[in-house]
C-alpha cells in the first residue's frame, strides 16, 4: 500500500454493496470482490482528470 504525500490529489470511488451469502463459495466471492475493486481502480485511473474536475467534485460535495 502506498501512503499519499500530504496535499496530493485523491478521489474515492465506491460501487454497490456486495452481500456475501453465508453459504457462498469463498473463492468465487473473493474473485467477485477483487474484480469489483479492480474495476473501480481502472475507472479512477482512466478518468482521474475528469473525476477531479471542479464539476465532479462540486456534485459530490456535502451541501452542509
VODODO-388504 format. One record per residue: z, x, y of N, C-alpha, C, O, CB in turn; residue in three letters. Coordinates in steps of 0.02 Angstrom, whole numbers, plus 50000, padded with zeros to 5 digits. Glycine has a CB too. Layout:
BEGIN
ZXYZXYZXYZXYZXYala
...
END
This chain:
BEGIN
500005004249942500005000050000500005004550062500355009550065500614995250000unk
499615002650111499565006350173499965002650227499864996650237498825007450194unk
500395006250261500775003250316500375004350380500225010050398501495006450321unk
500204998950416499804999750477500205003350531500815002850535499564993050502unk
499835006950573500155010350629500355005150681500054999850684499675015550660unk
500865006650721501065001950774500475000350820500075004750836501645004850815unk
500424994050840499924991550886499224991350856498734990550893499914995650949unk
499154992150790498494991550759498314984150752498754979850752498484995150690unk
497674982850747497434975950740497514973750668497404977550621496694975350763unk
497714967450660497794964650593497674957150596497784953950647498494966250565unk
497444954550540497374947350533497704945450466497764949550422496624945050536unk
497894939150461498184936550399497774930550377497694925750415498944934750408unk
497514930850318497144925250289497534922750228497864926550194496424927450269unk
497474916350217497784913450158497344907950131496974904750169498504910850173unk
497384906750068496984901650036497434895950012498024895750027496594904449977unk
497144891449976497534885849950498064888349901497974893549869497084880649916unk
498604884649894499124886749846498854886849775498414882949757499734881949850unk
499114891349736498924891849665499544890049625500044893649626498654899049647unk
499504884449590500064882149549499924884249477499434882249447500174874449555unk
500354888349451500264890949384500684886849335501294886549342500454898549380unk
500374883749286500754879749238501194884149194501034889849179500274875649195unk
501754881349174502224885049131501894887249066502044892649041502834880749116unk
501454883149039501144884848976500464888148985500074888748937501064878548933unk
500314890449046499684893749059499654900649027500164903849016499574894349133unk
499044902849012498954909448983499034914649039498674914449089498254910048949unk
499494919249029499674924049081499064927949106498964928449166500194928849055unk
498664930549062498094934649083497584930549121497294933049170497774937949022unk
497464924449100496984920149135497214918849207496814919349254496904913449098unk
497844917249215498104915649281498184921849324498094921549385498764911949276unk
498344927449294498374933749332497694935249361497634937349418498614939549287unk
497174934249320496494935449343496304930649399495974932749447496004934849285unk
496494924349394496344919449447496674921349513496354921049566496574912349426unk
497304923349509497654925449570497334931749599497234932149659498404926649556unk
497184936449557496864942649580496184941149612496024943949665496774947649522unk
495794936849581495134935049609495204931749677494814933149723494764930449561unk
495694927349684495804923949748496004928949802495774928549859496334918449740unk
496444933549784496654938649833496074943249852496004944949911497234942849804unk
495674945149803495094949449818494584945849862494284948949905494764951749753unk
494484939349851494024935549892494264935249965493864935950011493944928349864unk
494914934449975495184934450043495114941350075494954941850134495914932350043unk
495234946550037495154953350063494434954650082494294957750134495394958550012unk
493964952450040493244953350055493054949550118492674952050160492824950949996unk
493314943450126493174939450186493444942950248493104943150299493474932450179unk
494044945550243494344948950301493934955150320493814956350379495074950950285unk
493734959050270493334965050284492654963350314492444966550362493234969050219unk
492324958350287491654956550309491644953250378491154954050415491334951950259unk
492164949650395492164945650456492704947650505492904943550547492224938350440unk
492964953750501493544955650541493414954550616493824951550650493724962950528unk
492844957050641492714956450713492694949150735492964947450788492064959950731unk
492364944950696492324937850713493014934550709493214930750754491834934150666unk
493394936150656494054933250648494534935750702494994932050722494334935050579unk
494434941750726494884944650776494714942250847495114943050892494844952250772unk
494124939450856493904937350923494414932550954494804929350918493204934050921unk
494394932051019494864927651054494834920451032495354917151028494734928051127unk
494244917951017494184910950995494544909750930494904904850922493444909050988unk
494454914350883494784913450818495534913950825495904910050794494534918750767unk
495774918650866496504919450875496794913550911497344911250893496664925950912unk
496454910950963496744905351000496754898950958497184894650969496344904151064unk
496284898250911496264892350868496854892150820497054886750798495614892150830unk
497124897950803497674898150755498354899450788498864899650754497534903550704unk
498354900250854498974901650889499454895650888499224889950892498834903750961unk
500074896750882500584891550884500604888550954500704892251002501284894350863unk
500514881950960500474878851027501144878451064501154876151121500204871951021unk
501694880651034502344880151067502384884751126502904884951160502894881751020unk
END
